[in-house]
Amino acid sequence: MDIALLNVKIVIEKNAVVVDEIGNRKNSWVSYYSCFATVGGEGGKETAVAGITVDDSDISFSIRYCKKVSFINNTEYRVRFDGEIYNVLSVDHMNYKKKSLKLRCQKVRR
């Protein structure tokens, strides 16, 4: 992995239950890990749904492997990059060599 290509900062967020000051519980996204990544595989399509143009962008992020990153899965985590939110579709461990991880993501519709 070429370190010079890790040129964008991403924040990986985890879905967690947060308790407020009066004891109410709610699901919330909290920052889990921040790192630099290589962006690749930008693509996708625009479709018309009920007269509205919807952007279904796919993107992949390659990050360096560490113990904290090894726990990422596609159900509890998402990626925040450049002011946008991306759901993790799949996690590729790159042949389990423990050098890098590739996150394939899709832009969240808001």
ABEGO torsion letter per residue (X at the ends): XBAAABABBBBBBBBBBBBBAAGBBBBBBBBABBBBBBBBGBBEBBBBBGGBBBBBBBBBBBBBBBAAAAABBAAABBBBBGGBBBBBABBBAGGGAGABBBBBBBBBBX
